[in-house]
Amino acid sequence: MRERGKKRERERQGEGGVLSCSMIHRAKTLVARSCFGKREIWIEGGEERRERKKETFPEKVRDSIMSTLSAETGPEDANNQSFWMPGNYHQTVKRTEDAFQACNDIVACFQERARVERQYAQQLSEWSTKWKPLVDASPLYGSLLQAWQCFLSSADRLSSLHSSICRALVSEDGDRIRTWQKETFHKKMFGGFKESQDFETGFSRAQKPWAKRLKKLEKAKSAFHKACRKEHMAREREAHAQGNPDIAIEKQRKIQEETELAHQETEKVRARYEKVLEEVTRYAPRYMEEMESIFDQSQEEERKRISFLKQAFLSIHRHLDVTNNESVKAVYNELHNTLMSISEQEDLRWWKNTHGPGMPTDWPQFQEWTPDKKHKKGRKEVEQKAVVMERSVMIGGVRVRALYDYVGQETDELSFKAGEEFLKIEDEDDQGWCRGMMDGGKEGLYPANYVEVV
């Protein structure tokens, strides 16, 4: 009898009447996960195998399901982190607060760079001030001395340039970002920003009915899964009873009835589950449209922020890029020309004529003795001679204009501002100095390369 029972069981399995445990485990459960919940398709064996009619989904829903089905075992975390899942829009809303903080960080960053520029300018000025008297008193002379002095004057001009970069970074770029930040982000009384609240409200309003439908769908799915498990256990009991001759016929009939009832309940719950899923699927396009509308508004605000910060960065780059600064080019061009004008022959000739054999001298000659003639000049004659000398100086002078500021280091030097005009009354000497006279009548020396002829 035991052999006949096993044979009868194998025949029923071959005909597809009852599913064995191994066949049930081999049946695939395809779970289509999308942003619209989880849809499960069960493939049943035996005489009760039926193909579920394919439903018509919206295009985006169908594409999402098909992509998930092709992966089949994709990670569930990716679905849970999707923008479409309830509550996952918060990262987009938080972008507003992140942008506000980014503005603070940008301002702080370039304020620190401005301090670097100011310190560099101060160090250049201190270096030039320290070495100027030492260079002036050095044993170098001629064009070589002028070249050394040109390094110091170039440092003064570069110091002024880097000071202006510091001021531009703080007062121009920093203030511009602060002003835009104040106009773009509107703080609420109890914290947060109005823009963030508007996006939060819009997303929440669009997602609230969707979340309710998903919750209802999840409840229907759980009920369906529970019924499927119950039916599965009933079929296993039925299969075990049919293969066991120790179980009475009446008991087997009762087990079959329980299995049929479990199957009917499963079909009933399945229909309810599919109905809820259909409602969710019908609502999906509206939900997507509303969410994308709010998201597009957020994207437009972010586009404006990106565009402004791009222009702010370009402005900072323009201030920091000294390679294209005309003042810097002029400083280094002048320094290069001064260095190239160093002439061995001219310096050696100057030394020969100033301290060497080229110096004029009165060689000893026979001189007759002549009595001194005493001639007392009258006061009027002295005054007339002084007037003639003054007029000769004014007539022989050349009008010049200062190119840069200069502060006299000695009592016999002139001080002037860039653009100021005065009179040059003596030509440049071998060390690059001229004598001039200010409009007030003060005379003194000044560096020849600091002025130009008017």
C-alpha positions as CSV (number, residue, x, y, z in Angstrom):
1,M,0.0,0.0,0.0
2,R,2.9,2.4,0.7
3,E,4.3,1.8,-2.8
4,R,0.9,2.4,-4.3
5,G,0.6,5.7,-2.3
6,K,4.0,6.9,-3.5
7,K,3.1,5.9,-7.1
8,R,-0.2,7.8,-6.9
9,E,1.6,10.8,-5.5
10,R,4.1,10.7,-8.4
11,E,1.2,10.5,-10.9
12,R,-0.5,13.5,-9.4
13,Q,2.7,15.4,-9.4
14,G,3.2,14.5,-13.1
15,E,-0.3,15.6,-14.0
16,G,0.2,18.9,-12.1
17,G,-2.5,18.3,-9.6
18,V,-0.6,19.1,-6.4
19,L,2.6,21.0,-5.8
20,S,5.3,19.2,-3.9
21,C,7.6,21.1,-1.5
22,S,10.5,21.0,-3.9
23,M,8.4,22.3,-6.8
24,I,7.0,25.1,-4.6
25,H,10.6,26.2,-3.6
26,R,11.6,26.1,-7.3
27,A,8.7,28.4,-8.2
28,K,10.1,31.9,-8.9
29,T,8.6,34.9,-7.2
30,L,9.3,38.0,-9.3
31,V,9.1,41.1,-7.2
32,A,8.9,44.3,-9.2
33,R,10.1,47.1,-7.0
34,S,9.6,50.6,-8.1
35,C,9.0,54.0,-6.6
36,F,5.3,53.0,-6.6
37,G,5.7,50.1,-4.1
38,K,6.2,46.3,-4.7
39,R,4.2,44.2,-7.1
40,E,4.5,40.4,-6.8
41,I,3.7,37.9,-9.6
42,W,3.3,34.2,-8.4
43,I,3.7,31.4,-10.9
44,E,1.6,28.5,-9.7
45,G,2.0,24.8,-10.9
46,G,-0.5,22.0,-11.5
47,E,-4.0,22.3,-12.9
48,E,-4.5,25.6,-11.2
49,R,-1.6,27.3,-13.1
50,R,-2.8,30.5,-14.6
51,E,-1.1,33.4,-16.2
52,R,-2.0,36.8,-14.8
53,K,-3.3,39.3,-17.3
54,K,-0.7,42.0,-17.9
55,E,-1.9,45.3,-16.7
56,T,-1.2,48.6,-18.6
57,F,1.1,50.8,-16.5
58,P,2.1,54.3,-17.2
59,E,5.3,54.5,-19.2
60,K,7.6,55.5,-16.4
61,V,6.1,52.9,-14.1
62,R,6.5,50.2,-16.7
63,D,10.1,51.2,-17.4
64,S,10.9,51.2,-13.7
65,I,9.4,47.8,-13.2
66,M,11.1,46.2,-16.2
67,S,14.5,47.6,-15.2
68,T,13.9,46.1,-11.7
69,L,12.8,42.8,-13.2
70,S,15.9,42.6,-15.3
71,A,18.1,43.1,-12.3
72,E,15.8,40.7,-10.2
73,T,18.1,40.8,-7.2
74,G,18.9,44.5,-7.0
75,P,19.6,46.0,-3.6
76,E,16.5,47.2,-1.8
77,D,18.4,50.1,-0.3
78,A,18.6,51.8,-3.7
79,N,14.8,51.8,-3.9
80,N,14.4,53.1,-0.4
81,Q,16.7,56.0,-1.1
82,S,14.8,57.0,-4.3
83,F,13.5,60.6,-4.5
84,W,10.0,59.2,-5.0
85,M,9.8,57.4,-1.7
86,P,8.1,59.2,1.2
87,G,10.4,61.7,3.0
88,N,13.3,61.4,0.6
89,Y,12.9,64.9,-0.8
90,H,14.5,66.4,2.4
91,Q,17.9,66.3,0.8
92,T,16.6,68.6,-1.9
93,V,15.0,70.9,0.6
94,K,18.2,71.0,2.7
95,R,20.1,72.3,-0.3
96,T,19.0,75.8,0.5
97,E,20.5,75.8,3.9
98,D,23.7,74.2,2.5
99,A,24.0,77.0,-0.1
100,F,23.7,79.6,2.7
101,Q,26.4,78.0,4.7
102,A,28.6,77.7,1.5
103,C,28.4,81.4,1.1
104,N,29.6,81.9,4.7
105,D,32.5,79.6,4.0
106,I,33.4,81.3,0.7
107,V,33.6,84.7,2.4
108,A,35.6,83.4,5.3
109,C,38.0,81.6,2.9
110,F,38.8,84.6,0.8
111,Q,39.0,87.0,3.8
112,E,41.8,84.8,5.0
113,R,43.4,85.1,1.6
114,A,43.0,88.9,1.9
115,R,45.0,88.7,5.2
116,V,47.7,86.8,3.3
117,E,47.8,89.6,0.7
118,R,48.0,92.3,3.4
119,Q,50.8,90.5,5.3
120,Y,52.7,90.1,2.0
121,A,52.3,93.7,1.2
122,Q,53.5,94.7,4.7
123,Q,56.5,92.4,4.5
124,L,57.5,93.8,1.1
125,S,57.3,97.4,2.4
126,E,59.3,96.5,5.6
127,W,61.9,94.7,3.4
128,S,62.3,97.7,1.2
129,T,62.5,100.2,4.1
130,K,65.1,98.1,5.8
131,W,67.4,97.7,2.9
132,K,67.1,101.1,1.2
133,P,69.7,103.0,3.4
134,L,72.0,100.0,3.3
135,V,71.8,99.9,-0.5
136,D,72.3,103.6,-0.8
137,A,75.4,103.4,1.3
138,S,76.8,100.3,-0.4
139,P,80.1,100.4,-2.3
140,L,78.3,99.7,-5.6
141,Y,78.0,102.6,-8.1
142,G,76.6,103.5,-11.4
143,S,74.1,101.4,-13.3
144,L,74.7,98.4,-10.9
145,L,73.6,100.5,-8.0
146,Q,70.6,101.8,-9.9
147,A,69.6,98.2,-10.6
148,W,69.8,97.2,-7.0
149,Q,67.8,100.3,-6.0
150,C,65.2,99.4,-8.6
151,F,64.5,96.1,-6.8
152,L,63.5,98.1,-3.7
153,S,61.4,100.6,-5.6
154,S,59.6,97.7,-7.4
155,A,58.9,96.1,-4.0
156,D,57.2,99.4,-2.8
157,R,55.0,99.4,-5.9
158,L,54.2,95.7,-5.5
159,S,53.3,96.3,-1.9
160,S,50.8,98.9,-3.0
161,L,49.4,96.5,-5.5
162,H,48.9,93.6,-3.1
163,S,47.3,96.0,-0.6
164,S,44.7,96.9,-3.3
165,I,44.1,93.2,-3.9
166,C,43.4,92.8,-0.2
167,R,40.9,95.7,-0.3
168,A,39.2,94.3,-3.4
169,L,38.7,90.8,-1.8
170,V,37.2,92.2,1.3
171,S,35.2,95.3,0.3
172,E,34.2,94.3,-3.2
173,D,34.0,90.5,-3.5
174,G,33.1,89.8,0.1
175,D,30.5,92.5,0.3
176,R,29.0,91.4,-3.0
177,I,28.5,87.9,-1.7
178,R,27.1,89.1,1.6
179,T,24.6,91.4,-0.1
180,W,23.4,88.7,-2.5
181,Q,23.1,86.2,0.4
182,K,21.0,88.7,2.3
183,E,18.7,89.3,-0.7
184,T,18.4,85.6,-1.6
185,F,17.9,83.8,1.7
186,H,15.2,85.1,4.0
187,K,15.5,83.9,7.6
188,K,12.5,83.0,9.6
189,M,11.9,84.2,13.1
190,F,12.3,80.8,14.7
191,G,15.1,79.5,12.5
192,G,15.4,78.2,9.0
193,F,14.6,79.9,5.8
194,K,11.4,80.9,4.0
195,E,12.6,79.2,0.8
196,S,13.2,75.9,2.6
197,Q,9.8,76.1,4.2
198,D,8.1,76.7,0.9
199,F,9.8,73.7,-0.7
200,E,9.1,71.5,2.3
201,T,5.4,72.5,2.2
202,G,5.1,71.8,-1.5
203,F,6.8,68.4,-1.4
204,S,4.8,67.4,1.7
205,R,1.5,68.4,0.2
206,A,2.2,66.5,-3.0
207,Q,3.4,63.4,-1.2
208,K,0.8,63.1,1.6
209,P,-1.9,61.3,-0.5
210,W,0.7,59.2,-2.2
211,A,2.1,58.1,1.2
212,K,-1.4,57.1,2.3
213,R,-1.9,55.0,-0.8
214,L,1.5,53.3,-0.3
215,K,0.6,52.5,3.3
216,K,-2.7,51.0,2.1
217,L,-0.8,49.0,-0.6
218,E,1.7,47.7,2.0
219,K,-1.2,46.5,4.2
220,A,-2.8,44.7,1.3
221,K,0.5,43.1,0.3
222,S,1.1,41.8,3.8
223,A,-2.4,40.3,3.9
224,F,-1.8,38.6,0.5
225,H,1.6,37.2,1.6
226,K,0.1,35.9,4.8
227,A,-2.7,34.1,2.9
228,C,-0.1,32.7,0.4
229,R,1.9,31.3,3.3
230,K,-1.2,29.8,4.8
231,E,-2.2,28.2,1.5
232,H,1.3,26.9,1.0
233,M,1.3,25.2,4.4
234,A,-2.1,23.7,3.7
235,R,-0.9,22.2,0.4
236,E,2.1,20.7,2.2
237,R,-0.2,19.1,4.7
238,E,-2.4,17.8,2.0
239,A,0.6,16.3,0.1
240,H,1.9,14.7,3.2
241,A,-1.5,13.3,4.1
242,Q,-2.0,11.8,0.6
243,G,1.3,10.0,0.8
244,N,0.7,8.7,4.3
245,P,-1.5,5.6,4.5
246,D,-1.8,6.0,8.2
247,I,-4.1,9.0,7.9
248,A,-7.7,8.2,7.6
249,I,-9.7,9.1,4.5
250,E,-12.0,11.4,6.5
251,K,-9.0,13.3,7.8
252,Q,-7.6,13.6,4.3
253,R,-10.9,15.0,3.0
254,K,-10.9,17.6,5.8
255,I,-7.3,18.6,4.9
256,Q,-8.4,19.0,1.3
257,E,-11.3,21.2,2.3
258,E,-8.9,23.4,4.4
259,T,-6.6,23.7,1.4
260,E,-9.5,24.7,-0.8
261,L,-10.7,27.3,1.7
262,A,-7.1,28.6,2.0
263,H,-6.9,28.9,-1.8
264,Q,-10.2,30.8,-2.0
265,E,-9.0,33.2,0.7
266,T,-5.8,33.7,-1.2
267,E,-7.7,34.6,-4.4
268,K,-9.9,37.0,-2.5
269,V,-6.9,38.7,-0.9
270,R,-5.1,38.7,-4.2
271,A,-8.0,40.5,-5.9
272,R,-8.0,43.2,-3.1
273,Y,-4.2,43.6,-3.4
274,E,-4.4,44.0,-7.2
275,K,-7.2,46.5,-6.8
276,V,-5.2,48.7,-4.4
277,L,-2.2,48.4,-6.7
278,E,-4.2,49.5,-9.6
279,E,-5.4,52.6,-7.7
280,V,-1.8,53.4,-6.8
281,T,-0.7,53.0,-10.4
282,R,-3.5,55.3,-11.6
283,Y,-2.5,58.0,-9.2
284,A,1.2,57.7,-10.0
285,P,1.3,60.2,-13.0
286,R,-0.4,62.9,-11.0
287,Y,2.0,62.3,-8.1
288,M,5.0,62.5,-10.3
289,E,3.8,65.7,-12.0
290,E,3.2,67.5,-8.7
291,M,6.6,66.3,-7.3
292,E,8.5,67.3,-10.5
293,S,6.8,70.7,-10.5
294,I,8.1,71.5,-7.0
295,F,11.5,70.0,-7.8
296,D,11.8,72.2,-10.9
297,Q,11.2,75.3,-8.8
298,S,14.0,74.1,-6.5
299,Q,16.3,73.5,-9.5
300,E,15.7,77.0,-10.8
301,E,16.7,78.5,-7.5
302,E,19.8,76.4,-7.5
303,R,20.6,77.4,-11.0
304,K,20.5,81.1,-10.0
305,R,22.8,80.3,-7.0
306,I,25.3,78.5,-9.2
307,S,25.3,81.3,-11.8
308,F,25.9,84.0,-9.2
309,L,28.7,82.1,-7.4
310,K,30.4,81.4,-10.8
311,Q,30.5,85.2,-11.4
312,A,31.8,85.8,-7.9
313,F,34.6,83.3,-8.4
314,L,35.5,84.9,-11.7
315,S,35.7,88.3,-10.0
316,I,38.0,86.9,-7.3
317,H,40.2,85.3,-10.0
318,R,40.4,88.6,-11.8
319,H,41.7,90.3,-8.7
320,L,44.2,87.6,-7.8
321,D,45.5,87.1,-11.3
322,V,48.5,89.4,-11.2
323,T,49.9,87.9,-14.4
324,N,47.4,90.0,-16.4
325,N,47.7,93.1,-14.2
326,E,49.2,96.0,-16.2
327,S,50.7,97.6,-13.2
328,V,52.6,94.4,-12.4
329,K,53.8,94.2,-16.0
330,A,55.0,97.8,-15.8
331,V,56.9,97.1,-12.6
332,Y,58.7,94.1,-13.9
333,N,59.3,95.6,-17.4
334,E,60.9,98.6,-15.8
335,L,63.0,96.4,-13.5
336,H,64.1,94.2,-16.5
337,N,65.0,97.3,-18.5
338,T,67.0,98.7,-15.6
339,L,68.9,95.4,-15.2
340,M,69.6,95.2,-19.0
341,S,70.9,98.8,-18.9
342,I,73.8,97.7,-16.6
343,S,76.9,98.6,-18.6
344,E,80.4,97.5,-17.6
345,Q,82.0,100.1,-19.8
346,E,79.9,103.0,-18.5
347,D,80.5,102.0,-14.9
348,L,84.2,101.6,-15.4
349,R,84.4,104.9,-17.2
350,W,82.5,106.7,-14.4
351,W,84.8,105.2,-11.8
352,K,87.8,106.3,-13.9
353,N,86.6,109.8,-14.3
354,T,85.4,110.1,-10.7
355,H,88.0,108.3,-8.7
356,G,90.7,107.3,-11.2
357,P,93.1,108.7,-13.7
358,G,90.4,110.5,-15.5
359,M,89.8,113.0,-12.7
360,P,90.8,116.6,-13.5
361,T,93.7,118.0,-11.6
362,D,95.9,121.1,-11.5
363,W,99.4,120.1,-12.3
364,P,102.1,122.3,-10.7
365,Q,102.9,125.4,-12.7
366,F,104.9,128.5,-12.0
367,Q,102.7,131.3,-10.7
368,E,103.6,134.9,-10.4
369,W,102.7,136.8,-7.3
370,T,99.9,139.3,-7.6
371,P,98.6,141.5,-4.9
372,D,95.0,140.9,-3.8
373,K,92.5,143.4,-5.0
374,K,90.1,144.5,-2.4
375,H,86.7,145.3,-3.9
376,K,83.7,145.8,-1.7
377,K,80.5,145.0,-3.3
378,G,77.5,147.2,-2.5
379,R,74.3,145.7,-1.2
380,K,72.4,146.6,-4.4
381,E,74.9,144.9,-6.6
382,V,74.6,141.6,-4.5
383,E,70.8,141.7,-4.8
384,Q,70.9,142.2,-8.5
385,K,73.3,139.2,-8.9
386,A,71.0,137.0,-6.9
387,V,68.1,137.9,-9.0
388,V,70.1,137.2,-12.2
389,M,71.1,133.8,-10.8
390,E,67.5,132.9,-9.9
391,R,66.3,133.9,-13.3
392,S,69.0,131.9,-15.0
393,V,67.9,128.8,-13.0
394,M,64.3,129.2,-13.9
395,I,65.0,129.8,-17.5
396,G,67.3,126.8,-17.7
397,G,64.9,124.4,-15.8
398,V,62.7,121.7,-17.3
399,R,59.1,121.1,-16.1
400,V,58.6,117.4,-15.0
401,R,55.8,115.3,-13.6
402,A,56.1,112.7,-10.8
403,L,55.2,109.1,-11.9
404,Y,55.2,107.7,-8.3
405,D,55.0,108.8,-4.8
406,Y,58.4,109.6,-3.2
407,V,59.3,110.4,0.4
408,G,62.7,112.0,0.9
409,Q,65.0,110.0,3.2
410,E,67.5,112.8,3.8
411,T,67.1,116.4,4.5
412,D,68.4,117.4,1.1
413,E,65.8,115.3,-0.8
414,L,62.4,116.3,-2.1
415,S,59.1,114.6,-1.3
416,F,56.3,114.5,-3.8
417,K,53.1,112.7,-4.8
418,A,52.4,110.9,-8.1
419,G,51.1,113.5,-10.7
420,E,52.7,116.5,-9.0
421,E,54.7,118.8,-11.2
422,F,57.9,120.8,-10.4
423,L,61.0,122.1,-12.0
424,K,64.2,120.1,-12.8
425,I,67.1,122.6,-12.4
426,E,70.0,120.1,-12.7
427,D,70.5,117.1,-15.0
428,E,70.9,113.6,-13.7
429,D,74.2,112.7,-12.2
430,D,76.1,109.4,-12.5
431,Q,74.1,107.9,-9.6
432,G,70.7,108.6,-11.1
433,W,69.8,111.7,-9.0
434,C,68.5,115.1,-10.2
435,R,68.1,118.4,-8.5
436,G,64.7,120.0,-8.6
437,M,62.8,122.9,-7.2
438,M,59.2,122.7,-6.0
439,D,56.7,125.5,-6.8
440,G,57.2,126.8,-3.2
441,G,60.9,127.3,-3.9
442,K,62.3,124.3,-2.0
443,E,65.2,122.7,-3.7
444,G,66.5,119.2,-3.3
445,L,67.5,115.9,-4.9
446,Y,65.1,113.2,-6.2
447,P,65.5,109.9,-8.2
448,A,65.5,110.6,-11.9
449,N,63.4,107.5,-12.9
450,Y,60.5,108.7,-10.7
451,V,59.5,111.6,-13.1
452,E,58.9,112.3,-16.7
453,V,59.3,115.5,-18.7
454,V,56.0,117.3,-19.2
